[in-house]
Amino acid sequence: MHATLFYSFFKSLVGKDVVVELKNDLSICGTLHSVDQYLNIKLTDISVTDPEKYPHMLSVKNCFIRGSVVHYVQLPADEVDTQLLQDAARKEALQQKQ
Amino acid sequence: MARDLSLSLQQTTNTVEESLDLIRLSLDERIYVKMRNDLELRGRLHAYDQHLNMILGDVEETVSTIEIDEGTYEEIYKSTKRNIPMLFVWGDGVILVAPPLRVG
């Protein structure tokens, strides 16, 4: 049984605004459009957040980001049900042991 | 037969058997995460998986750098901190996970 905890979690965040920080130090703010099993991310209406660390992406509206190049995703704290997450993580950890 | 018994026990066991189980004990607790590129995180662990992808709340990130003085060649240790309310961390950057280090 493949682990899908974070895939399910990100699916529940579709439509919310997030900031994706890449391993190359680029930070992209946008609306989460979709996610897949590899945690590849599609963002819409993007803008570059951190003024010091951006390439010129002024004309880019939507983008697909390969999951493996992501360092962090900053999430809206009030959209996250921490109790639910903790319970799901416990269940998945026990499942993974088998 | 002993193996069958232990397999059926495993399906309901809550014991700590492998290192990932130690992380399970830290759910909803504050933890310290050492990451690649001289990064450290301190935050409340809300979720994790076997890749060590994690969701942390109330996070403080510390970036450590060493600057070399051109004249004296002395090493100056600097650190930069920032706070993020809720953060998903990709597991491939994680080196270790521990209870928070207590200083002093």
N, CA and C atoms of all chains as a GROMACS GRO file, in nm:
protein
  606
    1MET      N    1   0.086  -0.120   0.000
    1MET     CA    2   0.000   0.000   0.000
    1MET      C    3   0.088   0.123   0.000
    2HIS      N    4   0.080   0.203  -0.109
    2HIS     CA    5   0.170   0.318  -0.119
    2HIS      C    6   0.125   0.431  -0.028
    3ALA      N    7   0.220   0.500   0.032
    3ALA     CA    8   0.190   0.609   0.122
    3ALA      C    9   0.131   0.726   0.044
    4THR      N   10   0.017   0.777   0.085
    4THR     CA   11  -0.045   0.887   0.013
    4THR      C   12  -0.085   1.000   0.106
    5LEU      N   13  -0.025   1.002   0.224
    5LEU     CA   14  -0.065   1.102   0.324
    5LEU      C   15  -0.056   1.244   0.270
    6PHE      N   16   0.062   1.283   0.220
    6PHE     CA   17   0.079   1.420   0.176
    6PHE      C   18   0.010   1.448   0.044
    7TYR      N   19  -0.008   1.347  -0.039
    7TYR     CA   20  -0.086   1.364  -0.162
    7TYR      C   21  -0.229   1.403  -0.124
    8SER      N   22  -0.290   1.329  -0.033
    8SER     CA   23  -0.425   1.362   0.013
    8SER      C   24  -0.429   1.500   0.078
    9PHE      N   25  -0.326   1.529   0.158
    9PHE     CA   26  -0.321   1.659   0.225
    9PHE      C   27  -0.319   1.773   0.124
   10PHE      N   28  -0.233   1.762   0.022
   10PHE     CA   29  -0.226   1.871  -0.076
   10PHE      C   30  -0.354   1.881  -0.158
   11LYS      N   31  -0.417   1.767  -0.185
   11LYS     CA   32  -0.545   1.772  -0.258
   11LYS      C   33  -0.647   1.854  -0.179
   12SER      N   34  -0.641   1.845  -0.048
   12SER     CA   35  -0.736   1.921   0.034
   12SER      C   36  -0.704   2.070   0.035
   13LEU      N   37  -0.585   2.106  -0.013
   13LEU     CA   38  -0.546   2.248  -0.014
   13LEU      C   39  -0.562   2.311  -0.152
   14VAL      N   40  -0.616   2.238  -0.250
   14VAL     CA   41  -0.633   2.295  -0.384
   14VAL      C   42  -0.724   2.416  -0.373
   15GLY      N   43  -0.682   2.525  -0.438
   15GLY     CA   44  -0.758   2.649  -0.434
   15GLY      C   45  -0.704   2.747  -0.333
   16LYS      N   46  -0.613   2.701  -0.246
   16LYS     CA   47  -0.557   2.791  -0.145
   16LYS      C   48  -0.425   2.850  -0.196
   17ASP      N   49  -0.386   2.963  -0.138
   17ASP     CA   50  -0.261   3.027  -0.176
   17ASP      C   51  -0.146   2.971  -0.095
   18VAL      N   52  -0.038   2.939  -0.166
   18VAL     CA   53   0.080   2.885  -0.099
   18VAL      C   54   0.204   2.955  -0.153
   19VAL      N   55   0.315   2.940  -0.082
   19VAL     CA   56   0.444   2.986  -0.131
   19VAL      C   57   0.534   2.864  -0.144
   20VAL      N   58   0.581   2.839  -0.267
   20VAL     CA   59   0.668   2.725  -0.290
   20VAL      C   60   0.812   2.775  -0.297
   21GLU      N   61   0.898   2.723  -0.211
   21GLU     CA   62   1.040   2.760  -0.215
   21GLU      C   63   1.115   2.647  -0.281
   22LEU      N   64   1.188   2.681  -0.387
   22LEU     CA   65   1.260   2.578  -0.460
   22LEU      C   66   1.400   2.562  -0.406
   23LYS      N   67   1.464   2.453  -0.445
   23LYS     CA   68   1.600   2.427  -0.400
   23LYS      C   69   1.699   2.528  -0.459
   24ASN      N   70   1.661   2.595  -0.568
   24ASN     CA   71   1.751   2.697  -0.625
   24ASN      C   72   1.723   2.835  -0.566
   25ASP      N   73   1.653   2.838  -0.449
   25ASP     CA   74   1.629   2.962  -0.375
   25ASP      C   75   1.522   3.052  -0.434
   26LEU      N   76   1.454   3.008  -0.538
   26LEU     CA   77   1.344   3.086  -0.593
   26LEU      C   78   1.219   3.060  -0.509
   27SER      N   79   1.146   3.165  -0.476
   27SER     CA   80   1.020   3.150  -0.403
   27SER      C   81   0.905   3.195  -0.491
   28ILE      N   82   0.806   3.109  -0.509
   28ILE     CA   83   0.693   3.141  -0.596
   28ILE      C   84   0.565   3.135  -0.515
   29CYS      N   85   0.489   3.245  -0.519
   29CYS     CA   86   0.359   3.250  -0.453
   29CYS      C   87   0.252   3.222  -0.558
   30GLY      N   88   0.152   3.142  -0.525
   30GLY     CA   89   0.047   3.116  -0.623
   30GLY      C   90  -0.066   3.038  -0.561
   31THR      N   91  -0.168   3.012  -0.643
   31THR     CA   92  -0.282   2.934  -0.598
   31THR      C   93  -0.258   2.789  -0.638
   32LEU      N   94  -0.275   2.699  -0.543
   32LEU     CA   95  -0.253   2.558  -0.571
   32LEU      C   96  -0.364   2.507  -0.662
   33HIS      N   97  -0.324   2.467  -0.784
   33HIS     CA   98  -0.423   2.423  -0.882
   33HIS      C   99  -0.440   2.271  -0.876
   34SER      N  100  -0.328   2.202  -0.867
   34SER     CA  101  -0.337   2.056  -0.860
   34SER      C  102  -0.207   1.996  -0.811
   35VAL      N  103  -0.215   1.870  -0.773
   35VAL     CA  104  -0.098   1.798  -0.723
   35VAL      C  105  -0.112   1.654  -0.772
   36ASP      N  106   0.002   1.583  -0.784
   36ASP     CA  107  -0.007   1.443  -0.824
   36ASP      C  108   0.063   1.354  -0.722
   37GLN      N  109   0.070   1.225  -0.751
   37GLN     CA  110   0.125   1.130  -0.655
   37GLN      C  111   0.271   1.157  -0.622
   38TYR      N  112   0.343   1.221  -0.713
   38TYR     CA  113   0.484   1.254  -0.687
   38TYR      C  114   0.497   1.388  -0.615
   39LEU      N  115   0.382   1.448  -0.583
   39LEU     CA  116   0.381   1.582  -0.523
   39LEU      C  117   0.438   1.686  -0.618
   40ASN      N  118   0.430   1.661  -0.750
   40ASN     CA  119   0.448   1.767  -0.847
   40ASN      C  120   0.333   1.864  -0.825
   41ILE      N  121   0.359   1.993  -0.847
   41ILE     CA  122   0.261   2.096  -0.814
   41ILE      C  123   0.234   2.184  -0.934
   42LYS      N  124   0.105   2.216  -0.955
   42LYS     CA  125   0.071   2.318  -1.054
   42LYS      C  126   0.017   2.438  -0.978
   43LEU      N  127   0.075   2.554  -1.010
   43LEU     CA  128   0.030   2.678  -0.947
   43LEU      C  129  -0.028   2.770  -1.054
   44THR      N  130  -0.130   2.846  -1.018
   44THR     CA  131  -0.184   2.946  -1.110
   44THR      C  132  -0.170   3.085  -1.049
   45ASP      N  133  -0.170   3.186  -1.140
   45ASP     CA  134  -0.159   3.327  -1.098
   45ASP      C  135  -0.037   3.349  -1.010
   46ILE      N  136   0.076   3.310  -1.060
   46ILE     CA  137   0.195   3.313  -0.975
   46ILE      C  138   0.259   3.451  -0.971
   47SER      N  139   0.330   3.474  -0.859
   47SER     CA  140   0.415   3.592  -0.852
   47SER      C  141   0.537   3.552  -0.772
   48VAL      N  142   0.649   3.620  -0.796
   48VAL     CA  143   0.770   3.585  -0.726
   48VAL      C  144   0.775   3.666  -0.596
   49THR      N  145   0.798   3.602  -0.484
   49THR     CA  146   0.784   3.670  -0.355
   49THR      C  147   0.910   3.744  -0.313
   50ASP      N  148   1.018   3.672  -0.290
   50ASP     CA  149   1.136   3.731  -0.232
   50ASP      C  150   1.209   3.820  -0.332
   51PRO      N  151   1.218   3.949  -0.308
   51PRO     CA  152   1.272   4.041  -0.410
   51PRO      C  153   1.417   4.012  -0.450
   52GLU      N  154   1.497   3.957  -0.357
   52GLU     CA  155   1.639   3.937  -0.391
   52GLU      C  156   1.665   3.814  -0.477
   53LYS      N  157   1.572   3.719  -0.471
   53LYS     CA  158   1.608   3.590  -0.529
   53LYS      C  159   1.515   3.551  -0.643
   54TYR      N  160   1.490   3.636  -0.741
   54TYR     CA  161   1.398   3.592  -0.846
   54TYR      C  162   1.461   3.602  -0.984
   55PRO      N  163   1.421   3.510  -1.078
   55PRO     CA  164   1.456   3.530  -1.217
   55PRO      C  165   1.344   3.614  -1.277
   56HIS      N  166   1.349   3.644  -1.408
   56HIS     CA  167   1.246   3.731  -1.463
   56HIS      C  168   1.130   3.647  -1.511
   57MET      N  169   1.027   3.635  -1.432
   57MET     CA  170   0.911   3.552  -1.467
   57MET      C  171   0.787   3.639  -1.474
   58LEU      N  172   0.800   3.763  -1.520
   58LEU     CA  173   0.688   3.857  -1.518
   58LEU      C  174   0.573   3.810  -1.605
   59SER      N  175   0.602   3.738  -1.714
   59SER     CA  176   0.494   3.702  -1.806
   59SER      C  177   0.435   3.565  -1.776
   60VAL      N  178   0.491   3.496  -1.676
   60VAL     CA  179   0.442   3.361  -1.647
   60VAL      C  180   0.323   3.368  -1.552
   61LYS      N  181   0.212   3.307  -1.593
   61LYS     CA  182   0.090   3.308  -1.510
   61LYS      C  183   0.074   3.178  -1.434
   62ASN      N  184   0.100   3.067  -1.504
   62ASN     CA  185   0.080   2.935  -1.444
   62ASN      C  186   0.208   2.855  -1.460
   63CYS      N  187   0.231   2.765  -1.367
   63CYS     CA  188   0.350   2.683  -1.384
   63CYS      C  189   0.332   2.545  -1.324
   64PHE      N  190   0.414   2.453  -1.374
   64PHE     CA  191   0.421   2.317  -1.323
   64PHE      C  192   0.558   2.303  -1.257
   65ILE      N  193   0.558   2.257  -1.135
   65ILE     CA  194   0.683   2.244  -1.061
   65ILE      C  195   0.705   2.098  -1.027
   66ARG      N  196   0.821   2.043  -1.069
   66ARG     CA  197   0.854   1.906  -1.037
   66ARG      C  198   0.873   1.895  -0.885
   67GLY      N  199   0.811   1.797  -0.826
   67GLY     CA  200   0.814   1.785  -0.680
   67GLY      C  201   0.955   1.780  -0.623
   68SER      N  202   1.046   1.714  -0.696
   68SER     CA  203   1.180   1.691  -0.641
   68SER      C  204   1.263   1.818  -0.630
   69VAL      N  205   1.221   1.927  -0.693
   69VAL     CA  206   1.299   2.051  -0.682
   69VAL      C  207   1.246   2.142  -0.572
   70VAL      N  208   1.141   2.098  -0.504
   70VAL     CA  209   1.084   2.180  -0.399
   70VAL      C  210   1.161   2.161  -0.268
   71HIS      N  211   1.187   2.271  -0.198
   71HIS     CA  212   1.251   2.266  -0.067
   71HIS      C  213   1.145   2.274   0.042
   72TYR      N  214   1.063   2.380   0.036
   72TYR     CA  215   0.953   2.397   0.132
   72TYR      C  216   0.826   2.437   0.059
   73VAL      N  217   0.711   2.414   0.123
   73VAL     CA  218   0.588   2.480   0.082
   73VAL      C  219   0.532   2.551   0.206
   74GLN      N  220   0.521   2.684   0.198
   74GLN     CA  221   0.463   2.758   0.310
   74GLN      C  222   0.312   2.751   0.297
   75LEU      N  223   0.246   2.713   0.405
   75LEU     CA  224   0.103   2.686   0.403
   75LEU      C  225   0.026   2.787   0.488
   76PRO      N  226  -0.102   2.812   0.453
   76PRO     CA  227  -0.185   2.898   0.538
   76PRO      C  228  -0.222   2.821   0.665
   77ALA      N  229  -0.175   2.869   0.780
   77ALA     CA  230  -0.190   2.793   0.904
   77ALA      C  231  -0.336   2.765   0.939
   78ASP      N  232  -0.424   2.859   0.908
   78ASP     CA  233  -0.563   2.836   0.948
   78ASP      C  234  -0.638   2.742   0.855
   79GLU      N  235  -0.575   2.699   0.744
   79GLU     CA  236  -0.640   2.601   0.658
   79GLU      C  237  -0.597   2.460   0.690
   80VAL      N  238  -0.508   2.446   0.788
   80VAL     CA  239  -0.452   2.316   0.819
   80VAL      C  240  -0.511   2.263   0.949
   81ASP      N  241  -0.568   2.145   0.942
   81ASP     CA  242  -0.624   2.080   1.061
   81ASP      C  243  -0.515   1.993   1.122
   82THR      N  244  -0.448   2.046   1.224
   82THR     CA  245  -0.330   1.977   1.276
   82THR      C  246  -0.367   1.847   1.345
   83GLN      N  247  -0.482   1.845   1.409
   83GLN     CA  248  -0.523   1.722   1.479
   83GLN      C  249  -0.544   1.610   1.378
   84LEU      N  250  -0.612   1.643   1.269
   84LEU     CA  251  -0.638   1.545   1.164
   84LEU      C  252  -0.507   1.493   1.106
   85LEU      N  253  -0.413   1.585   1.082
   85LEU     CA  254  -0.283   1.549   1.026
   85LEU      C  255  -0.209   1.453   1.117
   86GLN      N  256  -0.208   1.486   1.246
   86GLN     CA  257  -0.135   1.401   1.340
   86GLN      C  258  -0.194   1.261   1.344
   87ASP      N  259  -0.327   1.252   1.346
   87ASP     CA  260  -0.391   1.120   1.347
   87ASP      C  261  -0.360   1.043   1.219
   88ALA      N  262  -0.365   1.114   1.106
   88ALA     CA  263  -0.338   1.048   0.978
   88ALA      C  264  -0.193   1.001   0.971
   89ALA      N  265  -0.101   1.081   1.026
   89ALA     CA  266   0.041   1.043   1.024
   89ALA      C  267   0.064   0.920   1.110
   90ARG      N  268  -0.002   0.916   1.224
   90ARG     CA  269   0.011   0.798   1.310
   90ARG      C  270  -0.037   0.675   1.239
   91LYS      N  271  -0.153   0.684   1.174
   91LYS     CA  272  -0.209   0.569   1.102
   91LYS      C  273  -0.116   0.525   0.991
   92GLU      N  274  -0.067   0.621   0.915
   92GLU     CA  275   0.018   0.587   0.801
   92GLU      C  276   0.149   0.526   0.848
   93ALA      N  277   0.203   0.575   0.958
   93ALA     CA  278   0.328   0.520   1.010
   93ALA      C  279   0.310   0.374   1.049
   94LEU      N  280   0.196   0.343   1.110
   94LEU     CA  281   0.170   0.205   1.150
   94LEU      C  282   0.147   0.118   1.027
   95GLN      N  283   0.082   0.174   0.926
   95GLN     CA  284   0.059   0.100   0.801
   95GLN      C  285   0.190   0.068   0.733
   96GLN      N  286   0.281   0.164   0.731
   96GLN     CA  287   0.407   0.149   0.659
   96GLN      C  288   0.495   0.041   0.720
   97LYS      N  289   0.473   0.012   0.846
   97LYS     CA  290   0.557  -0.086   0.912
   97LYS      C  291   0.528  -0.227   0.861
   98GLN      N  292   0.410  -0.249   0.804
   98GLN     CA  293   0.374  -0.386   0.765
   98GLN      C  294   0.429  -0.424   0.629
   99MET      N  295   0.577  -2.091   1.358
   99MET     CA  296   0.459  -2.055   1.438
   99MET      C  297   0.486  -1.930   1.520
  100ALA      N  298   0.606  -1.921   1.573
  100ALA     CA  299   0.642  -1.800   1.650
  100ALA      C  300   0.636  -1.679   1.558
  101ARG      N  301   0.680  -1.700   1.430
  101ARG     CA  302   0.680  -1.589   1.334
  101ARG      C  303   0.536  -1.546   1.303
  102ASP      N  304   0.444  -1.645   1.288
  102ASP     CA  305   0.304  -1.609   1.262
  102ASP      C  306   0.249  -1.526   1.377
  103LEU      N  307   0.284  -1.568   1.498
  103LEU     CA  308   0.234  -1.496   1.616
  103LEU      C  309   0.287  -1.354   1.617
  104SER      N  310   0.416  -1.338   1.586
  104SER     CA  311   0.472  -1.202   1.592
  104SER      C  312   0.416  -1.117   1.479
  105LEU      N  313   0.384  -1.178   1.363
  105LEU     CA  314   0.326  -1.102   1.253
  105LEU      C  315   0.187  -1.051   1.291
  106SER      N  316   0.108  -1.136   1.358
  106SER     CA  317  -0.026  -1.092   1.395
  106SER      C  318  -0.019  -0.988   1.506
  107LEU      N  319   0.084  -0.996   1.589
  107LEU     CA  320   0.101  -0.894   1.693
  107LEU      C  321   0.135  -0.761   1.629
  108GLN      N  322   0.219  -0.765   1.521
  108GLN     CA  323   0.263  -0.641   1.457
  108GLN      C  324   0.146  -0.560   1.403
  109GLN      N  325   0.038  -0.628   1.365
  109GLN     CA  326  -0.070  -0.552   1.305
  109GLN      C  327  -0.138  -0.458   1.403
  110THR      N  328  -0.124  -0.482   1.530
  110THR     CA  329  -0.187  -0.393   1.626
  110THR      C  330  -0.084  -0.327   1.717
  111THR      N  331   0.045  -0.352   1.693
  111THR     CA  332   0.143  -0.306   1.790
  111THR      C  333   0.164  -0.156   1.783
  112ASN      N  334   0.185  -0.098   1.895
  112ASN     CA  335   0.216   0.043   1.904
  112ASN      C  336   0.357   0.063   1.956
  113THR      N  337   0.435  -0.044   1.958
  113THR     CA  338   0.568  -0.035   2.020
  113THR      C  339   0.666   0.033   1.927
  114VAL      N  340   0.775   0.074   1.984
  114VAL     CA  341   0.882   0.136   1.907
  114VAL      C  342   0.976   0.026   1.860
  115GLU      N  343   0.979   0.002   1.729
  115GLU     CA  344   1.065  -0.105   1.677
  115GLU      C  345   1.173  -0.053   1.584
  116GLU      N  346   1.142   0.055   1.511
  116GLU     CA  347   1.241   0.105   1.418
  116GLU      C  348   1.252   0.257   1.436
  117SER      N  349   1.351   0.316   1.372
  117SER     CA  350   1.378   0.459   1.398
  117SER      C  351   1.260   0.548   1.361
  118LEU      N  352   1.182   0.511   1.258
  118LEU     CA  353   1.067   0.596   1.224
  118LEU      C  354   0.964   0.598   1.337
  119ASP      N  355   0.962   0.493   1.417
  119ASP     CA  356   0.869   0.492   1.530
  119ASP      C  357   0.906   0.598   1.632
  120LEU      N  358   1.035   0.626   1.644
  120LEU     CA  359   1.078   0.730   1.738
  120LEU      C  360   1.022   0.865   1.697
  121ILE      N  361   1.012   0.885   1.566
  121ILE     CA  362   0.956   1.011   1.519
  121ILE      C  363   0.807   1.016   1.550
  122ARG      N  364   0.742   0.901   1.540
  122ARG     CA  365   0.599   0.897   1.571
  122ARG      C  366   0.574   0.945   1.714
  123LEU      N  367   0.665   0.914   1.805
  123LEU     CA  368   0.650   0.957   1.944
  123LEU      C  369   0.657   1.109   1.956
  124SER      N  370   0.717   1.176   1.857
  124SER     CA  371   0.733   1.322   1.863
  124SER      C  372   0.618   1.398   1.800
  125LEU      N  373   0.517   1.330   1.748
  125LEU     CA  374   0.404   1.402   1.689
  125LEU      C  375   0.340   1.493   1.792
  126ASP      N  376   0.308   1.616   1.749
  126ASP     CA  377   0.254   1.721   1.836
  126ASP      C  378   0.354   1.771   1.939
  127GLU      N  379   0.480   1.732   1.924
  127GLU     CA  380   0.584   1.787   2.012
  127GLU      C  381   0.674   1.877   1.928
  128ARG      N  382   0.746   1.964   1.998
  128ARG     CA  383   0.844   2.045   1.927
  128ARG      C  384   0.967   1.958   1.898
  129ILE      N  385   1.022   1.973   1.778
  129ILE     CA  386   1.140   1.895   1.741
  129ILE      C  387   1.244   1.987   1.678
  130TYR      N  388   1.364   1.931   1.664
  130TYR     CA  389   1.474   1.998   1.597
  130TYR      C  390   1.505   1.918   1.471
  131VAL      N  391   1.519   1.985   1.358
  131VAL     CA  392   1.552   1.917   1.233
  131VAL      C  393   1.679   1.979   1.176
  132LYS      N  394   1.779   1.894   1.152
  132LYS     CA  395   1.902   1.943   1.087
  132LYS      C  396   1.887   1.911   0.940
  133MET      N  397   1.913   2.009   0.853
  133MET     CA  398   1.895   1.989   0.711
  133MET      C  399   2.023   2.021   0.635
  134ARG      N  400   2.022   1.982   0.507
  134ARG     CA  401   2.137   2.011   0.422
  134ARG      C  402   2.152   2.161   0.401
  135ASN      N  403   2.269   2.202   0.360
  135ASN     CA  404   2.302   2.343   0.337
  135ASN      C  405   2.298   2.425   0.466
  136ASP      N  406   2.341   2.364   0.577
  136ASP     CA  407   2.354   2.437   0.704
  136ASP      C  408   2.224   2.502   0.748
  137LEU      N  409   2.114   2.429   0.731
  137LEU     CA  410   1.984   2.478   0.774
  137LEU      C  411   1.938   2.400   0.895
  138GLU      N  412   1.872   2.469   0.986
  138GLU     CA  413   1.812   2.401   1.101
  138GLU      C  414   1.670   2.452   1.118
  139LEU      N  415   1.582   2.362   1.157
  139LEU     CA  416   1.444   2.402   1.183
  139LEU      C  417   1.406   2.363   1.324
  140ARG      N  418   1.328   2.447   1.389
  140ARG     CA  419   1.266   2.408   1.517
  140ARG      C  420   1.118   2.436   1.504
  141GLY      N  421   1.036   2.332   1.525
  141GLY     CA  422   0.894   2.354   1.510
  141GLY      C  423   0.816   2.238   1.569
  142ARG      N  424   0.680   2.250   1.563
  142ARG     CA  425   0.594   2.144   1.617
  142ARG      C  426   0.563   2.048   1.505
  143LEU      N  427   0.589   1.920   1.527
  143LEU     CA  428   0.569   1.819   1.424
  143LEU      C  429   0.421   1.782   1.415
  144HIS      N  430   0.362   1.804   1.295
  144HIS     CA  431   0.222   1.768   1.276
  144HIS      C  432   0.205   1.643   1.191
  145ALA      N  433   0.298   1.619   1.097
  145ALA     CA  434   0.287   1.500   1.013
  145ALA      C  435   0.422   1.467   0.952
  146TYR      N  436   0.440   1.339   0.919
  146TYR     CA  437   0.562   1.297   0.852
  146TYR      C  438   0.529   1.169   0.776
  147ASP      N  439   0.622   1.132   0.685
  147ASP     CA  440   0.607   1.002   0.620
  147ASP      C  441   0.742   0.932   0.614
  148GLN      N  442   0.748   0.819   0.544
  148GLN     CA  443   0.873   0.740   0.548
  148GLN      C  444   0.986   0.808   0.473
  149HIS      N  445   0.955   0.907   0.389
  149HIS     CA  446   1.060   0.981   0.321
  149HIS      C  447   1.114   1.094   0.407
  150LEU      N  448   1.052   1.112   0.525
  150LEU     CA  449   1.080   1.225   0.612
  150LEU      C  450   1.032   1.358   0.553
  151ASN      N  451   0.941   1.352   0.458
  151ASN     CA  452   0.861   1.471   0.430
  151ASN      C  453   0.789   1.504   0.559
  152MET      N  454   0.776   1.633   0.593
  152MET     CA  455   0.714   1.669   0.720
  152MET      C  456   0.631   1.794   0.709
  153ILE      N  457   0.535   1.807   0.798
  153ILE     CA  458   0.467   1.934   0.816
  153ILE      C  459   0.496   1.981   0.958
  154LEU      N  460   0.552   2.102   0.966
  154LEU     CA  461   0.586   2.160   1.096
  154LEU      C  462   0.508   2.289   1.116
  155GLY      N  463   0.468   2.314   1.240
  155GLY     CA  464   0.398   2.438   1.272
  155GLY      C  465   0.484   2.526   1.360
  156ASP      N  466   0.461   2.661   1.355
  156ASP     CA  467   0.538   2.756   1.436
  156ASP      C  468   0.687   2.733   1.421
  157VAL      N  469   0.733   2.740   1.299
  157VAL     CA  470   0.871   2.701   1.270
  157VAL      C  471   0.965   2.820   1.281
  158GLU      N  472   1.083   2.794   1.337
  158GLU     CA  473   1.192   2.891   1.329
  158GLU      C  474   1.304   2.827   1.247
  159GLU      N  475   1.339   2.890   1.135
  159GLU     CA  476   1.447   2.838   1.050
  159GLU      C  477   1.574   2.916   1.080
  160THR      N  478   1.685   2.846   1.097
  160THR     CA  479   1.814   2.911   1.118
  160THR      C  480   1.906   2.874   1.004
  161VAL      N  481   1.959   2.976   0.935
  161VAL     CA  482   2.058   2.954   0.830
  161VAL      C  483   2.192   2.997   0.887
  162SER      N  484   2.292   2.909   0.882
  162SER     CA  485   2.423   2.942   0.938
  162SER      C  486   2.523   2.964   0.825
  163THR      N  487   2.599   3.072   0.837
  163THR     CA  488   2.702   3.098   0.736
  163THR      C  489   2.834   3.129   0.804
  164ILE      N  490   2.943   3.105   0.730
  164ILE     CA  491   3.076   3.143   0.778
  164ILE      C  492   3.133   3.245   0.681
  165GLU      N  493   3.162   3.362   0.732
  165GLU     CA  494   3.228   3.462   0.648
  165GLU      C  495   3.374   3.469   0.684
  166ILE      N  496   3.459   3.479   0.584
  166ILE     CA  497   3.604   3.488   0.610
  166ILE      C  498   3.646   3.633   0.595
  167ASP      N  499   3.705   3.688   0.699
  167ASP     CA  500   3.756   3.825   0.692
  167ASP      C  501   3.876   3.829   0.598
  168GLU      N  502   3.872   3.919   0.502
  168GLU     CA  503   3.976   3.921   0.399
  168GLU      C  504   4.115   3.949   0.456
  169GLY      N  505   4.118   4.038   0.555
  169GLY     CA  506   4.249   4.077   0.610
  169GLY      C  507   4.304   3.975   0.708
  170THR      N  508   4.224   3.938   0.805
  170THR     CA  509   4.274   3.852   0.912
  170THR      C  510   4.248   3.704   0.887
  171TYR      N  511   4.168   3.671   0.788
  171TYR     CA  512   4.129   3.533   0.757
  171TYR      C  513   4.057   3.466   0.873
  172GLU      N  514   4.007   3.545   0.965
  172GLU     CA  515   3.933   3.483   1.075
  172GLU      C  516   3.794   3.444   1.026
  173GLU      N  517   3.741   3.338   1.086
  173GLU     CA  518   3.609   3.289   1.048
  173GLU      C  519   3.503   3.354   1.135
  174ILE      N  520   3.406   3.419   1.071
  174ILE     CA  521   3.297   3.482   1.144
  174ILE      C  522   3.170   3.399   1.124
  175TYR      N  523   3.119   3.346   1.234
  175TYR     CA  524   2.998   3.264   1.226
  175TYR      C  525   2.875   3.352   1.239
  176LYS      N  526   2.788   3.345   1.138
  176LYS     CA  527   2.665   3.424   1.144
  176LYS      C  528   2.546   3.332   1.127
  177SER      N  529   2.434   3.369   1.187
  177SER     CA  530   2.313   3.294   1.160
  177SER      C  531   2.196   3.389   1.138
  178THR      N  532   2.108   3.348   1.048
  178THR     CA  533   1.989   3.426   1.014
  178THR      C  534   1.868   3.342   1.050
  179LYS      N  535   1.771   3.403   1.115
  179LYS     CA  536   1.652   3.327   1.153
  179LYS      C  537   1.529   3.387   1.086
  180ARG      N  538   1.431   3.300   1.059
  180ARG     CA  539   1.301   3.352   1.020
  180ARG      C  540   1.192   3.257   1.071
  181ASN      N  541   1.071   3.311   1.084
  181ASN     CA  542   0.960   3.233   1.137
  181ASN      C  543   0.854   3.210   1.031
  182ILE      N  544   0.804   3.086   1.026
  182ILE     CA  545   0.699   3.051   0.930
  182ILE      C  546   0.590   2.977   1.006
  183PRO      N  547   0.464   3.021   0.996
  183PRO     CA  548   0.358   2.960   1.078
  183PRO      C  549   0.330   2.813   1.047
  184MET      N  550   0.332   2.774   0.917
  184MET     CA  551   0.303   2.634   0.884
  184MET      C  552   0.383   2.598   0.760
  185LEU      N  553   0.460   2.490   0.766
  185LEU     CA  554   0.557   2.461   0.661
  185LEU      C  555   0.558   2.314   0.624
  186PHE      N  556   0.554   2.285   0.495
  186PHE     CA  557   0.577   2.150   0.447
  186PHE      C  558   0.722   2.141   0.406
  187VAL      N  559   0.792   2.040   0.451
  187VAL     CA  560   0.935   2.024   0.423
  187VAL      C  561   0.958   1.898   0.340
  188TRP      N  562   1.032   1.912   0.230
  188TRP     CA  563   1.064   1.795   0.148
  188TRP      C  564   1.169   1.710   0.219
  189GLY      N  565   1.143   1.580   0.224
  189GLY     CA  566   1.227   1.490   0.301
  189GLY      C  567   1.370   1.479   0.254
  190ASP      N  568   1.396   1.503   0.125
  190ASP     CA  569   1.532   1.479   0.079
  190ASP      C  570   1.632   1.580   0.132
  191GLY      N  571   1.583   1.685   0.196
  191GLY     CA  572   1.676   1.781   0.255
  191GLY      C  573   1.709   1.750   0.400
  192VAL      N  574   1.638   1.654   0.458
  192VAL     CA  575   1.650   1.629   0.602
  192VAL      C  576   1.770   1.540   0.631
  193ILE      N  577   1.850   1.580   0.731
  193ILE     CA  578   1.961   1.498   0.777
  193ILE      C  579   1.923   1.424   0.905
  194LEU      N  580   1.877   1.499   1.006
  194LEU     CA  581   1.835   1.430   1.128
  194LEU      C  582   1.720   1.501   1.197
  195VAL      N  583   1.647   1.422   1.279
  195VAL     CA  584   1.533   1.472   1.355
  195VAL      C  585   1.558   1.438   1.501
  196ALA      N  586   1.537   1.536   1.590
  196ALA     CA  587   1.566   1.512   1.732
  196ALA      C  588   1.474   1.599   1.818
  197PRO      N  589   1.464   1.567   1.948
  197PRO     CA  590   1.398   1.662   2.038
  197PRO      C  591   1.475   1.791   2.038
  198PRO      N  592   1.412   1.906   2.075
  198PRO     CA  593   1.483   2.033   2.062
  198PRO      C  594   1.606   2.035   2.152
  199LEU      N  595   1.716   2.093   2.100
  199LEU     CA  596   1.839   2.101   2.178
  199LEU      C  597   1.820   2.209   2.283
  200ARG      N  598   1.858   2.178   2.404
  200ARG     CA  599   1.846   2.278   2.510
  200ARG      C  600   1.982   2.340   2.534
  201VAL      N  601   1.986   2.474   2.533
  201VAL     CA  602   2.114   2.543   2.550
  201VAL      C  603   2.115   2.610   2.686
  202GLY      N  604   2.217   2.591   2.763
  202GLY     CA  605   2.234   2.660   2.892
  202GLY      C  606   2.153   2.605   3.004
   0.00000   0.00000   0.00000
